């Protein structure tokens, strides 16, 4: 149905603005009058506002906050259509308002909450699957809050990495720009002076000249190299190749694995606590695995479970998780505390991931300064030495 913007007076004469879906302006006028409003302007809403808000313009922290608010309101007994209406008013100054109005109309027509959220285009796919699972199991409020907490932890984790990499990136950028200035300004002048005195240029200075020539060639060739890589991207830079490379880099391999273990165990624990069957919960949890190589190991587990086999047997046979984790999951299966054991594993791997990142940053900062100091010292030496030699002679 088309979306309309309206202006109306209430019974107290107060001016009210809003948006509603209706088949026609006349139908919306009748609907508003039944609500006790006196509409004096009804116009079609601008479609670009409803469609311009793309997924990548909503941060994970914002999505987390929206899910948390939805979960709290749902647990307080507020109907989903009313929840979407509250959120639409809350985001009145942004394009999100149109999306929530459309979602409310979809749900009012009988569409599933998960489908309405999917059509909004701001929620990750695995969150949509979790919401669908919550609808099926009758634990929608709990699932919404759990999904919110999960996204919040993921967002905090990413912010920590970005924050930790900011300082080294700034230092390296400044150092690189300084070296370019030395190569393009100071070194040519020294070479000119040496040519006037007909003296041999020192080896260190020649090395910088060669490096400068290489960079110049590289910058000229960069468009061609970029074009070749762009044309070959589907063959070289496939998702599977990139993810396989991540698993071969020694230090980052552990971070990638622990991050996947954290999200998978956490999601599976949340879904099982929400009452979802194990096979369906595993199927949704597998969608949180963001590495294509690892995902291939997890996906066949769903059919394995549906065949009546134990999940731990699959984990052990195909080495999907470390042996210590499989043993804890096995204990959880035998004692009826699988959800708690999965939650415990999620916490363990999250802490391990954080330790690795802290360790990496503790080494990265001094290593960055050391490398930069060596380069700067060499460039200074290569710049000053020729001048010193000329003054001695």
Secondary structure as a PSIPRED ss2 file (coil, helix, strand):
# PSIPRED VFORMAT (PSIPRED V4.0)

   1 X C   1.000  0.000  0.000
   2 X E   0.000  0.000  1.000
   3 X E   0.000  0.000  1.000
   4 X E   0.000  0.000  1.000
   5 X E   0.000  0.000  1.000
   6 X E   0.000  0.000  1.000
   7 X E   0.000  0.000  1.000
   8 X E   0.000  0.000  1.000
   9 X E   0.000  0.000  1.000
  10 X C   1.000  0.000  0.000
  11 X C   1.000  0.000  0.000
  12 X C   1.000  0.000  0.000
  13 X C   1.000  0.000  0.000
  14 X C   1.000  0.000  0.000
  15 X E   0.000  0.000  1.000
  16 X E   0.000  0.000  1.000
  17 X E   0.000  0.000  1.000
  18 X E   0.000  0.000  1.000
  19 X E   0.000  0.000  1.000
  20 X E   0.000  0.000  1.000
  21 X E   0.000  0.000  1.000
  22 X E   0.000  0.000  1.000
  23 X C   1.000  0.000  0.000
  24 X C   1.000  0.000  0.000
  25 X H   0.000  1.000  0.000
  26 X H   0.000  1.000  0.000
  27 X H   0.000  1.000  0.000
  28 X H   0.000  1.000  0.000
  29 X H   0.000  1.000  0.000
  30 X H   0.000  1.000  0.000
  31 X H   0.000  1.000  0.000
  32 X H   0.000  1.000  0.000
  33 X H   0.000  1.000  0.000
  34 X H   0.000  1.000  0.000
  35 X C   1.000  0.000  0.000
  36 X C   1.000  0.000  0.000
  37 X C   1.000  0.000  0.000
  38 X E   0.000  0.000  1.000
  39 X E   0.000  0.000  1.000
  40 X E   0.000  0.000  1.000
  41 X E   0.000  0.000  1.000
  42 X E   0.000  0.000  1.000
  43 X E   0.000  0.000  1.000
  44 X E   0.000  0.000  1.000
  45 X C   1.000  0.000  0.000
  46 X C   1.000  0.000  0.000
  47 X H   0.000  1.000  0.000
  48 X H   0.000  1.000  0.000
  49 X H   0.000  1.000  0.000
  50 X H   0.000  1.000  0.000
  51 X H   0.000  1.000  0.000
  52 X C   1.000  0.000  0.000
  53 X C   1.000  0.000  0.000
  54 X C   1.000  0.000  0.000
  55 X H   0.000  1.000  0.000
  56 X H   0.000  1.000  0.000
  57 X H   0.000  1.000  0.000
  58 X C   1.000  0.000  0.000
  59 X C   1.000  0.000  0.000
  60 X H   0.000  1.000  0.000
  61 X H   0.000  1.000  0.000
  62 X H   0.000  1.000  0.000
  63 X H   0.000  1.000  0.000
  64 X H   0.000  1.000  0.000
  65 X H   0.000  1.000  0.000
  66 X H   0.000  1.000  0.000
  67 X H   0.000  1.000  0.000
  68 X H   0.000  1.000  0.000
  69 X H   0.000  1.000  0.000
  70 X H   0.000  1.000  0.000
  71 X H   0.000  1.000  0.000
  72 X H   0.000  1.000  0.000
  73 X H   0.000  1.000  0.000
  74 X H   0.000  1.000  0.000
  75 X H   0.000  1.000  0.000
  76 X C   1.000  0.000  0.000
  77 X C   1.000  0.000  0.000
  78 X C   1.000  0.000  0.000
  79 X C   1.000  0.000  0.000
  80 X H   0.000  1.000  0.000
  81 X H   0.000  1.000  0.000
  82 X H   0.000  1.000  0.000
  83 X H   0.000  1.000  0.000
  84 X H   0.000  1.000  0.000
  85 X H   0.000  1.000  0.000
  86 X H   0.000  1.000  0.000
  87 X H   0.000  1.000  0.000
  88 X H   0.000  1.000  0.000
  89 X H   0.000  1.000  0.000
  90 X H   0.000  1.000  0.000
  91 X C   1.000  0.000  0.000
  92 X C   1.000  0.000  0.000
  93 X C   1.000  0.000  0.000
  94 X C   1.000  0.000  0.000
  95 X C   1.000  0.000  0.000
  96 X H   0.000  1.000  0.000
  97 X H   0.000  1.000  0.000
  98 X H   0.000  1.000  0.000
  99 X H   0.000  1.000  0.000
 100 X H   0.000  1.000  0.000
 101 X H   0.000  1.000  0.000
 102 X H   0.000  1.000  0.000
 103 X H   0.000  1.000  0.000
 104 X H   0.000  1.000  0.000
 105 X H   0.000  1.000  0.000
 106 X H   0.000  1.000  0.000
 107 X H   0.000  1.000  0.000
 108 X H   0.000  1.000  0.000
 109 X C   1.000  0.000  0.000
 110 X C   1.000  0.000  0.000
 111 X C   1.000  0.000  0.000
 112 X C   1.000  0.000  0.000
 113 X H   0.000  1.000  0.000
 114 X H   0.000  1.000  0.000
 115 X H   0.000  1.000  0.000
 116 X H   0.000  1.000  0.000
 117 X H   0.000  1.000  0.000
 118 X H   0.000  1.000  0.000
 119 X H   0.000  1.000  0.000
 120 X H   0.000  1.000  0.000
 121 X C   1.000  0.000  0.000
 122 X C   1.000  0.000  0.000
 123 X C   1.000  0.000  0.000
 124 X C   1.000  0.000  0.000
 125 X H   0.000  1.000  0.000
 126 X H   0.000  1.000  0.000
 127 X H   0.000  1.000  0.000
 128 X H   0.000  1.000  0.000
 129 X H   0.000  1.000  0.000
 130 X H   0.000  1.000  0.000
 131 X H   0.000  1.000  0.000
 132 X H   0.000  1.000  0.000
 133 X H   0.000  1.000  0.000
 134 X H   0.000  1.000  0.000
 135 X H   0.000  1.000  0.000
 136 X H   0.000  1.000  0.000
 137 X H   0.000  1.000  0.000
 138 X C   1.000  0.000  0.000
 139 X C   1.000  0.000  0.000
 140 X H   0.000  1.000  0.000
 141 X H   0.000  1.000  0.000
 142 X H   0.000  1.000  0.000
 143 X H   0.000  1.000  0.000
 144 X H   0.000  1.000  0.000
 145 X H   0.000  1.000  0.000
 146 X H   0.000  1.000  0.000
 147 X H   0.000  1.000  0.000
 148 X H   0.000  1.000  0.000
 149 X H   0.000  1.000  0.000
 150 X H   0.000  1.000  0.000
 151 X H   0.000  1.000  0.000
 152 X H   0.000  1.000  0.000
 153 X H   0.000  1.000  0.000
 154 X H   0.000  1.000  0.000
 155 X H   0.000  1.000  0.000
 156 X H   0.000  1.000  0.000
 157 X H   0.000  1.000  0.000
 158 X H   0.000  1.000  0.000
 159 X H   0.000  1.000  0.000
 160 X H   0.000  1.000  0.000
 161 X H   0.000  1.000  0.000
 162 X H   0.000  1.000  0.000
 163 X H   0.000  1.000  0.000
 164 X H   0.000  1.000  0.000
 165 X H   0.000  1.000  0.000
 166 X H   0.000  1.000  0.000
 167 X H   0.000  1.000  0.000
 168 X H   0.000  1.000  0.000
 169 X H   0.000  1.000  0.000
 170 X H   0.000  1.000  0.000
 171 X H   0.000  1.000  0.000
 172 X H   0.000  1.000  0.000
 173 X H   0.000  1.000  0.000
 174 X H   0.000  1.000  0.000
 175 X H   0.000  1.000  0.000
 176 X H   0.000  1.000  0.000
 177 X H   0.000  1.000  0.000
 178 X H   0.000  1.000  0.000
 179 X H   0.000  1.000  0.000
 180 X H   0.000  1.000  0.000
 181 X H   0.000  1.000  0.000
 182 X H   0.000  1.000  0.000
 183 X H   0.000  1.000  0.000
 184 X H   0.000  1.000  0.000
 185 X H   0.000  1.000  0.000
 186 X H   0.000  1.000  0.000
 187 X H   0.000  1.000  0.000
 188 X H   0.000  1.000  0.000
 189 X H   0.000  1.000  0.000
 190 X H   0.000  1.000  0.000
 191 X H   0.000  1.000  0.000
 192 X H   0.000  1.000  0.000
 193 X H   0.000  1.000  0.000
 194 X H   0.000  1.000  0.000
 195 X H   0.000  1.000  0.000
 196 X H   0.000  1.000  0.000
 197 X H   0.000  1.000  0.000
 198 X C   1.000  0.000  0.000
 199 X C   1.000  0.000  0.000
 200 X C   1.000  0.000  0.000
 201 X C   1.000  0.000  0.000
 202 X C   1.000  0.000  0.000
 203 X H   0.000  1.000  0.000
 204 X H   0.000  1.000  0.000
 205 X H   0.000  1.000  0.000
 206 X H   0.000  1.000  0.000
 207 X H   0.000  1.000  0.000
 208 X H   0.000  1.000  0.000
 209 X H   0.000  1.000  0.000
 210 X H   0.000  1.000  0.000
 211 X H   0.000  1.000  0.000
 212 X H   0.000  1.000  0.000
 213 X H   0.000  1.000  0.000
 214 X H   0.000  1.000  0.000
 215 X H   0.000  1.000  0.000
 216 X H   0.000  1.000  0.000
 217 X H   0.000  1.000  0.000
 218 X H   0.000  1.000  0.000
 219 X H   0.000  1.000  0.000
 220 X H   0.000  1.000  0.000
 221 X H   0.000  1.000  0.000
 222 X H   0.000  1.000  0.000
 223 X H   0.000  1.000  0.000
 224 X H   0.000  1.000  0.000
 225 X H   0.000  1.000  0.000
 226 X H   0.000  1.000  0.000
 227 X H   0.000  1.000  0.000
 228 X H   0.000  1.000  0.000
 229 X H   0.000  1.000  0.000
 230 X H   0.000  1.000  0.000
 231 X H   0.000  1.000  0.000
 232 X C   1.000  0.000  0.000
 233 X H   0.000  1.000  0.000
 234 X H   0.000  1.000  0.000
 235 X H   0.000  1.000  0.000
 236 X H   0.000  1.000  0.000
 237 X C   1.000  0.000  0.000
 238 X C   1.000  0.000  0.000
 239 X H   0.000  1.000  0.000
 240 X H   0.000  1.000  0.000
 241 X H   0.000  1.000  0.000
 242 X H   0.000  1.000  0.000
 243 X H   0.000  1.000  0.000
 244 X H   0.000  1.000  0.000
 245 X H   0.000  1.000  0.000
 246 X H   0.000  1.000  0.000
 247 X C   1.000  0.000  0.000
 248 X C   1.000  0.000  0.000
 249 X C   1.000  0.000  0.000
 250 X H   0.000  1.000  0.000
 251 X H   0.000  1.000  0.000
 252 X H   0.000  1.000  0.000
 253 X H   0.000  1.000  0.000
 254 X H   0.000  1.000  0.000
 255 X H   0.000  1.000  0.000
 256 X H   0.000  1.000  0.000
 257 X H   0.000  1.000  0.000
 258 X H   0.000  1.000  0.000
 259 X H   0.000  1.000  0.000
 260 X H   0.000  1.000  0.000
 261 X H   0.000  1.000  0.000
 262 X H   0.000  1.000  0.000
 263 X H   0.000  1.000  0.000
 264 X H   0.000  1.000  0.000
 265 X H   0.000  1.000  0.000
 266 X H   0.000  1.000  0.000
 267 X H   0.000  1.000  0.000
 268 X H   0.000  1.000  0.000
 269 X H   0.000  1.000  0.000
 270 X H   0.000  1.000  0.000
 271 X H   0.000  1.000  0.000
 272 X H   0.000  1.000  0.000
 273 X H   0.000  1.000  0.000
 274 X C   1.000  0.000  0.000
 275 X C   1.000  0.000  0.000
 276 X C   1.000  0.000  0.000
 277 X C   1.000  0.000  0.000
 278 X H   0.000  1.000  0.000
 279 X H   0.000  1.000  0.000
 280 X H   0.000  1.000  0.000
 281 X H   0.000  1.000  0.000
 282 X H   0.000  1.000  0.000
 283 X H   0.000  1.000  0.000
 284 X H   0.000  1.000  0.000
 285 X H   0.000  1.000  0.000
 286 X H   0.000  1.000  0.000
 287 X H   0.000  1.000  0.000
 288 X H   0.000  1.000  0.000
 289 X C   1.000  0.000  0.000
 290 X C   1.000  0.000  0.000
 291 X C   1.000  0.000  0.000
 292 X H   0.000  1.000  0.000
 293 X H   0.000  1.000  0.000
 294 X H   0.000  1.000  0.000
 295 X H   0.000  1.000  0.000
 296 X H   0.000  1.000  0.000
 297 X H   0.000  1.000  0.000
 298 X H   0.000  1.000  0.000
 299 X H   0.000  1.000  0.000
 300 X C   1.000  0.000  0.000
 301 X H   0.000  1.000  0.000
 302 X H   0.000  1.000  0.000
 303 X H   0.000  1.000  0.000
 304 X H   0.000  1.000  0.000
 305 X H   0.000  1.000  0.000
 306 X H   0.000  1.000  0.000
 307 X C   1.000  0.000  0.000
 308 X C   1.000  0.000  0.000
 309 X C   1.000  0.000  0.000
 310 X C   1.000  0.000  0.000
 311 X H   0.000  1.000  0.000
 312 X H   0.000  1.000  0.000
 313 X H   0.000  1.000  0.000
 314 X H   0.000  1.000  0.000
 315 X H   0.000  1.000  0.000
 316 X H   0.000  1.000  0.000
 317 X H   0.000  1.000  0.000
 318 X C   1.000  0.000  0.000
 319 X C   1.000  0.000  0.000
 320 X C   1.000  0.000  0.000
 321 X C   1.000  0.000  0.000
 322 X C   1.000  0.000  0.000
 323 X H   0.000  1.000  0.000
 324 X H   0.000  1.000  0.000
 325 X H   0.000  1.000  0.000
 326 X H   0.000  1.000  0.000
 327 X H   0.000  1.000  0.000
 328 X H   0.000  1.000  0.000
 329 X H   0.000  1.000  0.000
 330 X H   0.000  1.000  0.000
 331 X H   0.000  1.000  0.000
 332 X H   0.000  1.000  0.000
 333 X H   0.000  1.000  0.000
 334 X H   0.000  1.000  0.000
 335 X H   0.000  1.000  0.000
 336 X C   1.000  0.000  0.000
 337 X C   1.000  0.000  0.000
 338 X H   0.000  1.000  0.000
 339 X H   0.000  1.000  0.000
 340 X H   0.000  1.000  0.000
 341 X H   0.000  1.000  0.000
 342 X H   0.000  1.000  0.000
 343 X H   0.000  1.000  0.000
 344 X H   0.000  1.000  0.000
 345 X H   0.000  1.000  0.000
 346 X H   0.000  1.000  0.000
 347 X H   0.000  1.000  0.000
 348 X H   0.000  1.000  0.000
 349 X H   0.000  1.000  0.000
 350 X H   0.000  1.000  0.000
 351 X H   0.000  1.000  0.000
 352 X H   0.000  1.000  0.000
 353 X H   0.000  1.000  0.000
 354 X H   0.000  1.000  0.000
 355 X H   0.000  1.000  0.000
 356 X H   0.000  1.000  0.000
 357 X H   0.000  1.000  0.000
 358 X H   0.000  1.000  0.000
 359 X H   0.000  1.000  0.000
 360 X H   0.000  1.000  0.000
 361 X H   0.000  1.000  0.000
 362 X H   0.000  1.000  0.000
 363 X H   0.000  1.000  0.000
 364 X H   0.000  1.000  0.000
 365 X H   0.000  1.000  0.000
 366 X H   0.000  1.000  0.000
 367 X H   0.000  1.000  0.000
 368 X H   0.000  1.000  0.000
 369 X H   0.000  1.000  0.000
 370 X H   0.000  1.000  0.000
 371 X H   0.000  1.000  0.000
 372 X H   0.000  1.000  0.000
 373 X H   0.000  1.000  0.000
 374 X H   0.000  1.000  0.000
 375 X H   0.000  1.000  0.000
 376 X H   0.000  1.000  0.000
 377 X H   0.000  1.000  0.000
 378 X H   0.000  1.000  0.000
 379 X H   0.000  1.000  0.000
 380 X H   0.000  1.000  0.000
 381 X H   0.000  1.000  0.000
 382 X H   0.000  1.000  0.000
 383 X H   0.000  1.000  0.000
 384 X H   0.000  1.000  0.000
 385 X H   0.000  1.000  0.000
 386 X H   0.000  1.000  0.000
 387 X H   0.000  1.000  0.000
 388 X H   0.000  1.000  0.000
 389 X H   0.000  1.000  0.000
 390 X H   0.000  1.000  0.000
 391 X H   0.000  1.000  0.000
 392 X H   0.000  1.000  0.000
 393 X C   1.000  0.000  0.000
